[in-house]
Amino acid sequence: MPELHEAVGVRIYSLGSRLQDYFTALYCFSVEAADGVEVVDCHYPDWAAVHFLAGGEPHRVSLWGETPQERAPFTANGPTSRALSVRLRSSQFWSLGLNPVGWSRYAESPASGVANTIVDGQDHAAFARLAPILEIVRENPGDPDGTARQIEDFLCTARSTRSPHEVQVIALHEALRDPAIGDVEGLVDRVGVSRRTLERLASRYFGFSPKLLLRRQRFLRSLGKYTRSSDSNWSTSLDGHYVDQAHFVRDFRAFMGMTPSEYVQMPHPLLESIFTPRLAEQGAHQG
């Protein structure tokens, strides 16, 4: 049997310009494992995402530290400030992330209501507009390129509602990605709204308070810099808003539920192929 990290294949599809502001890239994963064997990984905090099982065995996913639960064919999670534990058996599945402005256009409820939550997408109103993708991925699992085109066509024609706050949501997202901004007042100045309005925007479309979003972003920038560093040195990867390495380690424990050393020692068969594009989409490589 091959090493487990060799049992995971991934195809990454960039969506067209009409969709790129709203969604991340589209990912198709193929997992091959012996009977009873699970491919195990953890996913760092991220925006909301939807996952569709095209074929094979159901996944077990949970927030890190909680008991893994078998999930539905259409599983969705809200924005996260905690790592996800992912346990996969032989299967093919598709994943697509919603950026905050995508949430404002395609989701049906406040992001804060599903933050750090994993749900059956078929039964949750927030993700109803994306439910037809499950049928698309199951039509012809042997033709992932064709499936990707169908998903993109569906997203281009799916019913969506332009939020009256879309411009502000985009501005807040870009401000969070700017490594020069390290406090809430900086966000207020950049977005051009009151602090109270900023709090409402962050809760409704990003899932968390502005202060927590800033903490999460500096952590992700540090993680992104570490993953692309040739010397794999945490001390040279820290975001400039960290006081010292102990400050970073406290954040790492809060967001990941483990120390940086424990994280590095883990294999990452699922994420190793998508670290760079996913963290870049988050703005984690800036600065």
C-alpha positions as CSV (number, residue, x, y, z in Angstrom):
1,M,0.0,0.0,0.0
2,P,1.3,3.5,-0.8
3,E,2.0,6.0,1.9
4,L,-1.2,7.8,3.0
5,H,-0.1,11.1,1.6
6,E,0.2,9.5,-1.8
7,A,-3.4,8.4,-1.6
8,V,-4.8,11.9,-2.0
9,G,-5.1,13.6,-5.3
10,V,-6.4,17.1,-5.9
11,R,-7.5,19.1,-8.9
12,I,-7.8,22.9,-8.5
13,Y,-10.1,24.8,-10.8
14,S,-10.0,28.6,-10.9
15,L,-13.4,30.1,-11.3
16,G,-14.1,32.8,-13.9
17,S,-13.9,36.5,-13.3
18,R,-17.7,36.7,-12.6
19,L,-17.3,34.5,-9.5
20,Q,-13.8,35.1,-8.2
21,D,-14.9,37.8,-5.8
22,Y,-17.4,35.5,-4.2
23,F,-15.8,32.1,-4.1
24,T,-12.4,30.5,-3.6
25,A,-11.0,28.1,-6.2
26,L,-13.0,24.9,-6.7
27,Y,-11.3,21.7,-5.4
28,C,-11.8,18.1,-6.4
29,F,-10.2,15.6,-4.0
30,S,-9.8,11.9,-4.7
31,V,-8.9,9.7,-1.7
32,E,-7.7,6.1,-2.0
33,A,-7.2,4.2,1.3
34,A,-7.3,0.6,2.4
35,D,-10.4,-0.7,4.0
36,G,-10.8,0.7,7.5
37,V,-7.9,3.2,7.0
38,E,-8.6,6.9,7.4
39,V,-6.6,9.8,5.9
40,V,-6.3,12.3,8.7
41,D,-5.6,16.0,8.5
42,C,-6.5,19.3,10.2
43,H,-7.6,22.5,8.5
44,Y,-6.6,25.9,9.9
45,P,-9.3,28.6,10.5
46,D,-11.0,29.7,7.3
47,W,-14.0,31.3,5.7
48,A,-17.2,29.3,5.2
49,A,-17.1,26.3,2.9
50,V,-19.3,23.7,1.3
51,H,-18.3,20.1,0.6
52,F,-20.1,17.6,-1.7
53,L,-19.5,13.8,-1.7
54,A,-19.5,12.6,-5.3
55,G,-18.9,9.0,-4.3
56,G,-17.3,6.7,-1.8
57,E,-17.4,6.6,2.0
58,P,-18.7,9.5,4.2
59,H,-16.3,11.7,6.0
60,R,-15.8,12.3,9.7
61,V,-15.3,16.0,10.5
62,S,-15.3,18.0,13.7
63,L,-13.9,21.0,15.3
64,W,-10.4,20.1,16.6
65,G,-10.6,18.4,20.0
66,E,-14.2,17.3,19.6
67,T,-15.4,13.8,18.7
68,P,-15.4,13.3,14.9
69,Q,-18.9,12.7,13.4
70,E,-19.9,11.1,10.2
71,R,-21.1,13.8,7.9
72,A,-23.9,14.1,5.3
73,P,-23.1,14.1,1.5
74,F,-23.6,17.9,1.4
75,T,-21.7,19.2,4.4
76,A,-21.1,22.9,5.1
77,N,-19.3,24.9,7.7
78,G,-19.5,28.5,8.7
79,P,-16.5,30.7,9.2
80,T,-14.1,29.2,11.7
81,S,-11.7,30.5,14.3
82,R,-10.8,26.9,15.3
83,A,-9.1,24.2,13.4
84,L,-11.1,21.4,11.8
85,S,-10.3,17.7,12.3
86,V,-10.8,15.9,9.0
87,R,-10.9,12.1,8.6
88,L,-11.4,10.6,5.2
89,R,-11.8,7.2,3.6
90,S,-11.8,6.2,0.0
91,S,-14.0,8.8,-1.8
92,Q,-14.2,11.7,-4.3
93,F,-15.5,15.0,-3.0
94,W,-15.6,18.6,-4.0
95,S,-15.0,21.7,-1.9
96,L,-15.8,25.4,-2.5
97,G,-15.2,28.3,-0.1
98,L,-17.3,31.4,0.2
99,N,-15.5,34.7,0.8
100,P,-17.3,37.2,3.0
101,V,-18.8,39.0,0.0
102,G,-19.8,35.6,-1.4
103,W,-21.6,35.0,1.9
104,S,-23.4,38.3,1.5
105,R,-24.7,37.2,-1.9
106,Y,-25.3,33.5,-1.7
107,A,-26.0,32.7,1.9
108,E,-29.4,33.1,3.6
109,S,-28.5,34.0,7.2
110,P,-25.9,35.8,9.4
111,A,-22.5,34.2,9.3
112,S,-22.2,34.5,13.1
113,G,-25.1,32.0,13.4
114,V,-23.0,29.2,11.9
115,A,-19.5,30.3,12.9
116,N,-17.5,27.4,14.2
117,T,-20.4,25.1,13.2
118,I,-20.6,22.1,10.8
119,V,-24.0,21.3,9.4
120,D,-25.9,19.2,6.9
121,G,-26.2,21.7,4.0
122,Q,-29.4,20.1,2.8
123,D,-31.2,20.9,6.0
124,H,-29.7,24.4,6.7
125,A,-31.3,27.4,5.2
126,A,-28.0,29.3,5.0
127,F,-26.7,27.0,2.3
128,A,-29.9,26.3,0.4
129,R,-28.9,28.1,-2.8
130,L,-25.9,25.8,-3.2
131,A,-27.6,22.5,-2.6
132,P,-28.1,21.6,-6.3
133,I,-24.3,21.2,-6.6
134,L,-24.6,17.8,-5.0
135,E,-26.5,16.4,-7.9
136,I,-24.0,17.9,-10.4
137,V,-21.0,16.2,-8.7
138,R,-22.8,12.9,-8.6
139,E,-23.8,12.9,-12.3
140,N,-20.5,11.9,-13.8
141,P,-17.7,11.5,-11.2
142,G,-15.4,10.1,-13.9
143,D,-15.3,13.5,-15.7
144,P,-14.1,16.1,-13.1
145,D,-13.3,18.7,-15.8
146,G,-16.8,18.5,-17.1
147,T,-18.2,18.6,-13.5
148,A,-16.2,21.8,-12.8
149,R,-17.6,23.5,-15.9
150,Q,-21.1,22.5,-14.8
151,I,-20.6,23.9,-11.3
152,E,-19.3,27.1,-12.7
153,D,-22.2,27.4,-15.0
154,F,-24.6,26.8,-12.2
155,L,-23.0,29.4,-9.9
156,C,-23.2,32.0,-12.8
157,T,-26.9,31.4,-13.1
158,A,-27.9,30.6,-9.5
159,R,-30.3,33.0,-7.8
160,S,-28.3,35.4,-5.7
161,T,-29.1,38.7,-4.0
162,R,-26.8,41.7,-4.0
163,S,-26.3,42.9,-0.5
164,P,-26.7,46.7,0.0
165,H,-23.5,46.4,2.0
166,E,-21.4,44.7,-0.6
167,V,-19.0,47.6,-1.2
168,Q,-18.4,47.8,2.6
169,V,-17.9,44.1,2.9
170,I,-15.3,44.1,0.1
171,A,-13.6,47.1,1.8
172,L,-13.5,45.3,5.2
173,H,-12.1,42.1,3.6
174,E,-9.4,44.0,1.9
175,A,-8.6,45.9,5.1
176,L,-8.2,42.7,7.0
177,R,-5.8,41.4,4.3
178,D,-3.6,44.6,4.7
179,P,-0.7,43.7,7.1
180,A,-0.4,47.4,7.9
181,I,-3.7,47.4,9.8
182,G,-3.4,46.0,13.2
183,D,-6.3,47.4,15.3
184,V,-10.0,48.0,15.0
185,E,-9.6,51.8,14.6
186,G,-7.5,51.1,11.5
187,L,-10.4,49.0,10.1
188,V,-12.9,51.8,10.9
189,D,-10.7,54.4,9.1
190,R,-10.2,52.2,6.0
191,V,-13.8,51.1,5.6
192,G,-15.2,54.5,6.4
193,V,-18.0,53.5,8.8
194,S,-18.7,53.9,12.5
195,R,-17.3,51.3,14.9
196,R,-20.8,50.0,15.6
197,T,-21.5,49.6,11.9
198,L,-18.2,47.8,11.5
199,E,-19.2,45.4,14.3
200,R,-22.5,44.6,12.6
201,L,-20.8,44.0,9.2
202,A,-18.2,41.7,10.7
203,S,-20.8,39.7,12.6
204,R,-23.2,39.4,9.6
205,Y,-20.8,38.6,6.8
206,F,-17.6,37.5,8.4
207,G,-18.9,35.6,11.5
208,F,-16.7,37.2,14.2
209,S,-15.9,40.5,15.8
210,P,-13.4,42.8,14.1
211,K,-10.9,42.2,16.9
212,L,-11.0,38.4,16.5
213,L,-10.8,38.7,12.7
214,L,-7.6,40.8,13.1
215,R,-6.1,38.2,15.5
216,R,-7.0,35.4,13.1
217,Q,-5.5,37.2,10.1
218,R,-2.1,37.9,11.7
219,F,-2.0,34.2,12.7
220,L,-2.8,33.1,9.1
221,R,-0.2,35.5,7.7
222,S,2.4,33.9,10.0
223,L,1.3,30.4,9.0
224,G,1.4,31.3,5.4
225,K,4.9,32.7,5.6
226,Y,6.1,29.6,7.4
227,T,4.7,27.2,4.9
228,R,6.5,29.0,2.0
229,S,9.7,29.6,3.9
230,S,12.8,27.7,2.9
231,D,14.2,27.6,6.4
232,S,11.0,26.5,8.1
233,N,11.6,28.9,11.0
234,W,8.7,30.2,13.1
235,S,10.7,33.1,14.6
236,T,11.3,34.6,11.1
237,S,7.7,33.9,10.0
238,L,5.9,35.9,12.6
239,D,3.6,38.7,11.6
240,G,4.8,42.2,12.6
241,H,1.9,42.7,15.0
242,Y,3.1,39.9,17.3
243,V,5.0,41.2,20.4
244,D,7.1,38.1,20.6
245,Q,7.1,34.3,19.9
246,A,5.2,33.6,23.1
247,H,2.4,35.8,21.9
248,F,2.3,33.9,18.7
249,V,2.3,30.5,20.5
250,R,-0.7,31.6,22.6
251,D,-2.6,32.5,19.4
252,F,-1.6,29.2,17.8
253,R,-3.0,27.3,20.7
254,A,-6.2,29.3,20.6
255,F,-6.8,28.8,16.9
256,M,-5.4,25.3,16.3
257,G,-5.7,23.6,19.7
258,M,-2.0,22.6,19.7
259,T,1.5,24.0,19.7
260,P,3.3,25.0,16.5
261,S,5.7,22.0,17.1
262,E,2.8,19.6,17.4
263,Y,1.3,20.9,14.2
264,V,4.6,20.6,12.2
265,Q,5.0,17.0,13.3
266,M,1.6,16.0,11.9
267,P,1.4,14.8,8.3
268,H,-0.9,17.0,6.1
269,P,-2.0,14.7,3.2
270,L,-5.1,16.7,2.4
271,L,-3.8,20.2,2.7
272,E,-0.2,19.9,1.4
273,S,-1.3,20.5,-2.2
274,I,-3.5,23.5,-1.4
275,F,-1.6,25.3,1.3
276,T,-0.2,28.0,-1.0
277,P,-3.4,28.8,-3.0
278,R,-5.7,28.7,0.0
279,L,-3.6,30.9,2.3
280,A,-3.0,33.3,-0.6
281,E,-6.7,33.6,-1.1
282,Q,-6.9,34.6,2.6
283,G,-4.3,37.2,2.1
284,A,-2.0,35.3,4.4
285,H,1.1,35.7,2.2
286,Q,1.0,39.5,2.3
287,G,3.5,41.4,4.4
